[in-house]
Amino acid sequence: MTNHAGLPSHTSGPRTRTGPVRAPVEHAKRLLSPAQVIASPETRLSYRIERLLGEGGFGQAYLARRLGRSRVVPPTVCIKASERIDGWLREAYFGQLLDGHPRAIRVFDTFPLTRPVGPVLYCLALEYATHGDLRAFLNRTGTGWSEATTRREIAGVLQVLGKLHRGQNLHRDLTPLNVFVCDGRCLKLGDFGIVRQQSDRRGITAGTMNALTAPSDILAGAVPKWQARDDIYQVGQLLGMLIKGDAQVRIRTPEVRRLPCSDHFKEIIYRCLGERRKRYESADELIEALRNPPAPLKVGVLRTLKGVHLAFTGILTRRRREAVRAARRAGAVVHGMPSVRTTVVVRGRPNPLQAAGREGGLKLMEIKRLREKGHRITLLDETGFWRLAGRR
């Protein structure tokens, strides 16, 4: 099914645990017809349906023209229609909650439509995104976005997500089908039909999702509940897709080091997609990372290795096991991976195959994450290490 411009809906079909189920538009029952005029008893505005844009889990979306005058509703809108009330209620609620937010697709009108035959239709009049959803846009242009533009636009979308997270709400559907490209290539977030509020930080049961951007551990059933960190995973997918210029398939962690962007940006993407407990904990934390690169890691000064908890990273001039023996002889406790107990990291020559580029090895990323949490870790170069260990 083709994605049409301005469709803020589930154009790939209903979301399930195994992914989107496609339903061809041409075989579906049309809820509204071209040239049909529908009226809102709420605003007393009328809308003339022009054409079907697509359909999905919520129902169907149509391009429509507003009839009459309005200072609020623009001449062109997207009408979403459904025979189900549940998603309509959530969309209407979050439309009011986020009304006026510059990075959220606006909800101008919400109303039920009584028909002579058939059940009630629940309708929404939404902001029409001129360039369509992000997947359709990237598919048409075939080019990735610059790092600077991606940082700015995703940080803007994260402002909406941050407002949800502060209210203990989880979006759960941050796919390229629900991020829209408006005038000036401005990204906006839409479709709040499966947003849920969590009663505690353990999250909510993960049942409905889109396999394109859902976290791998949730898809595999390894974790039972969706958390804010899982929304962050989906944002990481969006970051990678924008840089790559392709939103047809999910980004895998081995791809990250090959993306055409800075090492710091690769680290951000990798951390979003990597181990769950190490992801950014909220939208606000990810915004901070996008806007404010961390200070570079600098080599520190140390007088002795006795009693320190030490880890090695990078390629050493001598075999790793020799360095481990030397560290232990000098009184250090050696760790395989940095942890909250680690106080010293010895850095060798960068490995060109590191997960997120020259400055983005897994251990280096963990050091930076631990430092953000307030842990003090001294970085040593290999020369300084052998001086303290007493090279033999």
Residue pairs with C-beta under 8 A, 6 or more apart in sequence:
1 11
1 12
1 13
1 22
1 23
1 24
1 25
1 54
2 54
2 136
3 11
3 54
3 132
3 133
3 135
3 136
3 139
3 177
4 11
4 53
4 54
4 63
4 132
4 136
5 53
5 129
5 130
5 131
5 132
5 136
6 53
6 63
6 78
6 128
6 129
6 130
6 132
6 180
7 53
7 54
7 61
7 78
7 129
7 132
7 133
8 61
8 78
8 80
8 105
8 126
8 127
8 129
8 133
8 178
8 180
8 190
8 191
9 53
9 54
9 55
9 56
9 57
9 58
9 59
9 60
9 61
9 80
9 177
9 191
10 20
10 55
10 56
10 57
10 58
10 173
10 177
10 178
10 191
10 193
10 210
11 53
11 54
11 55
11 56
11 61
11 133
11 177
12 20
12 22
12 56
12 177
12 210
12 212
13 20
13 21
13 22
13 23
13 55
13 56
13 57
14 20
14 21
14 23
14 56
14 57
15 57
15 173
15 194
15 208
15 209
15 210
16 208
16 209
17 207
17 208
17 209
17 219
18 211
19 210
19 211
19 212
20 56
20 210
20 211
20 212
23 55
25 52
25 54
25 55
28 55
28 60
30 52
30 60
31 59
31 60
31 81
31 82
31 83
31 121
32 38
32 49
32 52
32 60
32 62
32 79
32 81
32 121
33 49
34 49
34 50
34 51
34 52
35 48
35 49
35 50
36 48
36 49
37 46
37 47
37 48
37 49
37 67
38 46
38 47
38 49
38 79
38 113
38 123
39 45
39 46
39 47
40 46
40 47
40 109
40 111
40 123
40 125
41 111
41 112
42 109
42 110
42 111
43 70
43 73
43 108
43 109
43 111
45 66
45 67
45 68
45 70
45 73
45 109
45 125
46 66
46 67
46 68
47 64
47 65
47 66
47 67
47 77
47 79
47 125
48 64
48 65
48 67
49 62
49 63
49 64
49 79
50 62
50 63
50 64
50 65
51 62
51 63
52 60
52 61
52 62
53 61
53 62
53 63
53 78
54 60
54 61
55 61
56 177
57 87
57 193
57 194
58 80
58 82
58 84
58 87
58 88
58 91
58 191
58 193
59 80
59 81
59 82
59 83
59 84
59 87
59 122
60 80
60 81
60 82
61 78
61 79
61 80
61 81
62 78
62 79
62 80
62 81
63 76
63 78
63 79
63 128
64 76
64 77
64 78
64 79
64 125
65 75
65 76
65 77
66 73
66 74
66 75
66 76
66 77
66 125
72 108
73 108
73 109
73 125
74 108
74 127
74 128
76 128
77 108
77 109
77 125
77 126
77 127
77 128
78 125
78 126
78 127
78 128
78 129
79 123
79 124
79 125
79 126
80 91
80 123
80 124
80 126
81 113
81 121
81 122
81 123
82 88
82 121
82 122
83 118
83 119
83 120
83 121
83 122
84 122
85 122
87 193
87 194
88 110
88 122
88 123
88 124
90 192
90 193
90 194
90 195
91 107
91 110
91 124
91 191
91 192
91 193
92 107
92 110
92 124
93 192
94 107
94 192
94 195
95 106
95 107
95 110
95 124
95 192
96 107
97 163
98 104
98 160
98 163
98 192
99 106
99 107
100 106
101 159
101 160
101 163
102 156
102 188
103 156
103 157
103 159
103 160
103 186
103 187
103 188
103 189
104 160
104 188
104 189
104 190
105 126
105 127
105 129
105 180
105 188
105 189
105 190
105 191
106 126
106 127
107 124
107 125
107 126
107 127
108 125
108 126
108 127
109 123
109 124
109 125
110 123
110 124
110 125
111 123
112 120
112 121
112 122
112 123
113 120
113 121
113 122
113 123
114 120
115 121
126 190
127 182
127 188
129 180
129 181
129 182
129 188
129 190
130 181
130 182
130 183
131 137
131 180
131 181
131 182
131 183
131 185
132 180
132 181
133 176
133 177
133 178
133 179
133 180
133 181
134 176
134 177
134 179
134 180
134 181
134 187
134 238
134 241
134 242
134 247
135 175
135 176
135 177
135 247
135 248
137 181
138 144
138 176
138 241
138 242
138 245
138 246
138 247
139 247
139 248
141 245
142 245
143 245
144 242
144 243
144 244
144 245
144 246
144 260
145 153
145 242
145 243
145 245
147 243
147 261
147 262
147 265
149 185
150 239
150 242
150 243
150 261
150 265
151 265
151 290
151 291
153 185
153 186
153 187
153 242
154 187
154 235
154 238
154 239
154 242
154 290
155 287
155 290
155 291
156 186
156 187
157 179
157 187
157 188
157 189
157 235
157 238
158 235
158 283
158 284
158 286
158 287
158 290
159 283
159 287
160 189
161 171
161 174
161 189
161 231
161 235
161 283
162 282
162 283
162 284
162 287
164 170
164 171
164 195
164 283
165 228
165 231
165 282
165 283
165 284
166 284
167 197
168 197
168 198
168 199
169 195
169 196
169 197
169 198
170 195
170 196
170 197
170 198
170 203
170 204
170 226
170 227
170 228
170 230
170 231
171 189
171 192
171 195
171 231
171 234
172 194
172 195
172 196
172 206
172 208
172 209
172 226
172 230
172 231
173 191
173 193
173 194
173 195
173 209
173 210
173 234
174 189
174 213
174 231
174 234
174 235
174 237
174 238
175 210
175 212
175 213
175 234
175 237
176 212
176 213
176 238
176 241
176 247
177 191
177 210
178 189
178 190
178 191
179 187
179 188
179 189
179 190
179 238
180 187
180 188
180 189
180 190
181 187
182 188
194 208
196 204
197 204
198 204
198 227
201 227
202 225
202 227
203 225
203 226
203 227
203 228
203 230
204 225
204 226
205 224
205 225
205 226
206 214
206 218
206 223
206 224
206 225
206 226
206 230
209 218
209 219
209 226
211 219
212 237
212 249
212 250
213 233
213 234
213 237
213 238
213 250
214 230
214 233
214 234
215 223
215 230
215 233
215 234
215 276
217 223
217 276
218 226
218 230
223 276
228 281
228 282
228 283
229 276
229 277
229 279
229 280
229 281
230 276
231 283
232 272
232 279
232 280
232 281
232 282
232 283
232 286
233 272
233 273
233 276
233 279
235 272
235 283
235 286
236 251
236 268
236 269
236 271
236 272
236 273
236 279
237 250
237 251
237 272
237 273
239 265
239 268
239 269
239 272
240 251
240 255
240 256
240 259
240 269
240 273
241 247
241 251
243 259
243 260
243 261
243 265
243 269
244 251
244 255
244 259
251 269
251 273
253 270
253 273
253 274
253 355
256 266
256 269
256 270
256 273
256 355
256 356
257 266
257 353
257 354
257 355
257 356
257 357
257 360
259 265
259 266
259 269
262 357
263 356
263 357
263 358
263 359
263 360
264 293
264 294
264 359
264 360
266 356
266 357
266 360
267 356
267 357
267 359
267 360
267 365
267 368
268 286
268 289
268 290
269 356
270 355
270 356
270 360
270 365
271 278
271 279
271 280
271 365
271 369
272 279
272 280
272 286
278 365
278 366
278 369
280 286
280 289
294 368
294 372
297 347
297 359
297 364
297 367
297 368
297 379
298 379
299 347
299 379
299 380
299 381
299 384
300 378
300 379
300 380
301 378
302 308
302 344
302 378
302 380
302 384
302 388
303 388
304 330
304 331
304 388
305 327
305 330
305 331
305 332
305 344
305 385
305 388
305 389
306 330
306 331
306 332
307 331
307 332
307 333
308 331
308 332
308 333
308 343
308 344
309 332
309 333
309 335
309 341
309 342
309 343
309 344
310 327
310 332
310 333
310 334
310 335
310 342
310 343
310 344
310 345
310 346
311 334
311 335
311 336
311 337
311 338
311 342
311 344
311 345
311 346
311 363
312 320
312 323
312 324
312 334
312 345
312 346
312 348
313 345
313 346
313 347
313 348
313 361
313 363
313 364
314 347
314 348
314 349
314 350
314 351
314 361
315 348
315 349
315 350
315 351
316 323
316 346
316 348
316 349
316 382
317 348
317 382
323 346
323 385
323 389
324 334
326 386
326 389
326 390
326 391
326 392
327 334
327 346
327 385
327 389
328 334
329 389
329 390
330 388
330 389
330 390
332 344
335 341
335 342
337 362
337 363
337 366
338 345
338 363
338 366
338 367
338 370
338 377
339 370
340 370
340 375
342 367
342 370
342 375
342 377
343 376
343 377
343 378
344 377
344 378
344 379
344 380
345 363
345 367
345 377
345 378
345 379
345 380
346 380
346 381
346 382
346 385
347 364
347 379
347 380
347 381
347 382
348 382
350 358
350 359
350 361
351 361
352 358
354 360
354 361
354 362
354 364
355 361
355 362
355 365
356 365
367 377
367 379
370 377
371 377
380 388
